[in-house]
Amino acid sequence: MIFTQTQLKDAFIIDLEPRQDQRGFFARTFCAKEFAEIGLKPTVAQCNLSFNYKQGTLRGMHYQTAPATETKLVRCTQGAIYDVIIDMRPDSPTYMAHIGVELTAANRRALYVPEMFAHGYQTLTEAAEVMYQVGEFYTPGYEHGLRYDDPAFGIAWPVAVSEISAKDAAWPLWKTAVLGVEA
């Protein structure tokens, strides 16, 4: 695996290092030892699969708080997505900064999402499938989210939102969720 540090502290893009022959290729997609060697949390508590029918479907922006903070390793296994993470750690030098990464079945790239990062994605194709390895169990009492269109972050989603759950559309703005200020 090839680990590339993003501009957000502790967040990495992970590319495959394929070993090819006449049959095709073989590549490692996860190794707890390699993750731990560069300081990433290698725990996998759950694996989740998300299938999305329509281009423009948006899921996010989700995170869990202590004691149930979670890491994620996100990979698109069919189609393409625009994956966005926001650093929600107040003590981080990249607090409130975000990045977007295109993950596709063709580029086979993954995104490592550290604890206390809000995460969401938008599908760039019809029939997009996303695989998550998650470092903590889903714990509803510690689940939080932010609005995908919050002006505090200014995320430039690549296509118009075609589908979003009522829950994701109703997440509060950052000023309300974190500062307790009505926007």
TASULNOR-V632595 format. One record per residue. RES is the residue in one letter. OMEGA is omega in radians with two decimals (none if undefined). D_LAST is the distance of its C-alpha to the last C-alpha in Angstrom with 1 decimal. Layout:
BEGIN
res=RES omega=OMEGA d_last=D_LAST
res=RES omega=OMEGA d_last=D_LAST
END
This chain:
BEGIN
res=M omega=3.09 d_last=43.1
res=I omega=-3.10 d_last=41.6
res=F omega=3.10 d_last=38.5
res=T omega=3.11 d_last=36.4
res=Q omega=3.06 d_last=33.7
res=T omega=3.08 d_last=30.5
res=Q omega=3.06 d_last=28.5
res=L omega=-3.09 d_last=26.4
res=K omega=3.04 d_last=28.2
res=D omega=3.11 d_last=30.1
res=A omega=-3.06 d_last=29.2
res=F omega=2.89 d_last=32.3
res=I omega=-3.11 d_last=33.6
res=I omega=3.11 d_last=36.8
res=D omega=3.11 d_last=39.5
res=L omega=3.02 d_last=42.7
res=E omega=-2.98 d_last=46.1
res=P omega=3.00 d_last=48.3
res=R omega=-3.01 d_last=52.0
res=Q omega=2.92 d_last=53.7
res=D omega=-3.06 d_last=57.1
res=Q omega=-3.13 d_last=58.8
res=R omega=-3.02 d_last=57.0
res=G omega=3.09 d_last=53.4
res=F omega=3.05 d_last=51.4
res=F omega=3.13 d_last=50.3
res=A omega=3.06 d_last=47.2
res=R omega=3.11 d_last=45.5
res=T omega=3.13 d_last=41.8
res=F omega=3.04 d_last=41.3
res=C omega=-3.10 d_last=43.3
res=A omega=-3.13 d_last=42.2
res=K omega=-3.14 d_last=44.6
res=E omega=3.09 d_last=43.2
res=F omega=-3.11 d_last=39.6
res=A omega=-3.12 d_last=40.5
res=E omega=3.12 d_last=42.6
res=I omega=3.02 d_last=39.6
res=G omega=3.10 d_last=37.4
res=L omega=3.13 d_last=35.5
res=K omega=-3.05 d_last=35.3
res=P omega=-3.08 d_last=37.9
res=T omega=2.99 d_last=37.2
res=V omega=3.14 d_last=36.9
res=A omega=-3.12 d_last=36.1
res=Q omega=2.96 d_last=35.4
res=C omega=-3.08 d_last=35.8
res=N omega=3.10 d_last=33.7
res=L omega=3.13 d_last=34.3
res=S omega=3.07 d_last=31.8
res=F omega=-3.06 d_last=33.3
res=N omega=-3.07 d_last=31.3
res=Y omega=-2.94 d_last=33.0
res=K omega=2.95 d_last=31.1
res=Q omega=3.14 d_last=30.1
res=G omega=3.09 d_last=26.4
res=T omega=-3.14 d_last=25.6
res=L omega=3.06 d_last=22.6
res=R omega=3.10 d_last=22.4
res=G omega=0.16 d_last=19.7
res=M omega=-2.97 d_last=17.9
res=H omega=2.95 d_last=19.7
res=Y omega=3.07 d_last=20.9
res=Q omega=-3.14 d_last=22.6
res=T omega=-3.14 d_last=22.5
res=A omega=0.13 d_last=25.6
res=P omega=-3.06 d_last=28.2
res=A omega=3.11 d_last=27.8
res=T omega=-3.07 d_last=26.4
res=E omega=2.93 d_last=27.9
res=T omega=3.06 d_last=29.3
res=K omega=2.94 d_last=29.8
res=L omega=-2.97 d_last=32.5
res=V omega=3.14 d_last=31.5
res=R omega=3.06 d_last=34.1
res=C omega=-3.07 d_last=34.3
res=T omega=3.07 d_last=37.7
res=Q omega=3.14 d_last=37.8
res=G omega=-3.08 d_last=36.2
res=A omega=3.08 d_last=33.3
res=I omega=2.95 d_last=29.7
res=Y omega=-3.03 d_last=27.0
res=D omega=-3.07 d_last=25.9
res=V omega=3.04 d_last=22.7
res=I omega=3.12 d_last=22.1
res=I omega=3.10 d_last=19.4
res=D omega=-3.10 d_last=20.6
res=M omega=-3.11 d_last=18.5
res=R omega=-3.07 d_last=21.2
res=P omega=-3.12 d_last=20.0
res=D omega=-3.11 d_last=23.6
res=S omega=3.07 d_last=24.3
res=P omega=3.11 d_last=25.0
res=T omega=3.12 d_last=23.1
res=Y omega=3.12 d_last=19.9
res=M omega=3.07 d_last=17.0
res=A omega=3.12 d_last=19.6
res=H omega=3.00 d_last=20.5
res=I omega=3.01 d_last=23.7
res=G omega=-3.11 d_last=24.9
res=V omega=3.07 d_last=28.5
res=E omega=3.07 d_last=30.7
res=L omega=-3.11 d_last=32.6
res=T omega=3.03 d_last=35.5
res=A omega=-3.11 d_last=38.6
res=A omega=-3.11 d_last=40.6
res=N omega=3.06 d_last=39.2
res=R omega=-3.12 d_last=39.2
res=R omega=3.06 d_last=36.6
res=A omega=3.08 d_last=34.5
res=L omega=3.05 d_last=31.3
res=Y omega=-3.10 d_last=31.2
res=V omega=-3.14 d_last=27.7
res=P omega=3.06 d_last=27.7
res=E omega=3.12 d_last=26.3
res=M omega=2.95 d_last=22.6
res=F omega=2.99 d_last=21.8
res=A omega=-3.06 d_last=19.5
res=H omega=3.03 d_last=21.7
res=G omega=3.10 d_last=21.8
res=Y omega=3.06 d_last=24.0
res=Q omega=3.14 d_last=24.8
res=T omega=3.12 d_last=28.4
res=L omega=-3.14 d_last=30.3
res=T omega=2.93 d_last=33.3
res=E omega=3.02 d_last=34.3
res=A omega=3.10 d_last=35.5
res=A omega=-3.12 d_last=33.7
res=E omega=-3.06 d_last=34.4
res=V omega=3.12 d_last=32.8
res=M omega=3.12 d_last=34.3
res=Y omega=2.84 d_last=32.5
res=Q omega=-3.01 d_last=34.3
res=V omega=-3.04 d_last=32.0
res=G omega=3.12 d_last=32.8
res=E omega=3.10 d_last=31.6
res=F omega=3.05 d_last=31.9
res=Y omega=-3.07 d_last=29.0
res=T omega=-3.02 d_last=27.7
res=P omega=-3.11 d_last=25.3
res=G omega=-3.13 d_last=24.3
res=Y omega=3.14 d_last=23.1
res=E omega=3.09 d_last=21.4
res=H omega=3.10 d_last=17.8
res=G omega=3.10 d_last=15.9
res=L omega=3.12 d_last=13.0
res=R omega=3.14 d_last=12.2
res=Y omega=-3.07 d_last=15.0
res=D omega=-3.10 d_last=13.1
res=D omega=-3.14 d_last=10.2
res=P omega=3.10 d_last=10.3
res=A omega=-3.11 d_last=10.5
res=F omega=3.11 d_last=13.9
res=G omega=3.14 d_last=15.1
res=I omega=3.11 d_last=17.6
res=A omega=3.10 d_last=20.2
res=W omega=-3.00 d_last=21.6
res=P omega=3.14 d_last=25.1
res=V omega=3.10 d_last=25.5
res=A omega=3.12 d_last=23.6
res=V omega=3.14 d_last=22.3
res=S omega=-3.13 d_last=25.0
res=E omega=3.03 d_last=24.4
res=I omega=3.13 d_last=21.6
res=S omega=3.08 d_last=21.7
res=A omega=3.13 d_last=19.6
res=K omega=-3.13 d_last=18.7
res=D omega=3.11 d_last=17.6
res=A omega=-3.07 d_last=15.6
res=A omega=3.11 d_last=13.7
res=W omega=-3.11 d_last=12.8
res=P omega=2.98 d_last=9.2
res=L omega=-3.10 d_last=7.2
res=W omega=-3.12 d_last=8.7
res=K omega=-3.13 d_last=6.4
res=T omega=-3.05 d_last=6.5
res=A omega=-3.02 d_last=10.1
res=V omega=-3.07 d_last=11.6
res=L omega=-3.11 d_last=10.2
res=G omega=-3.12 d_last=9.2
res=V omega=3.06 d_last=6.2
res=E omega=-3.10 d_last=3.8
res=A omega=none d_last=0.0
END
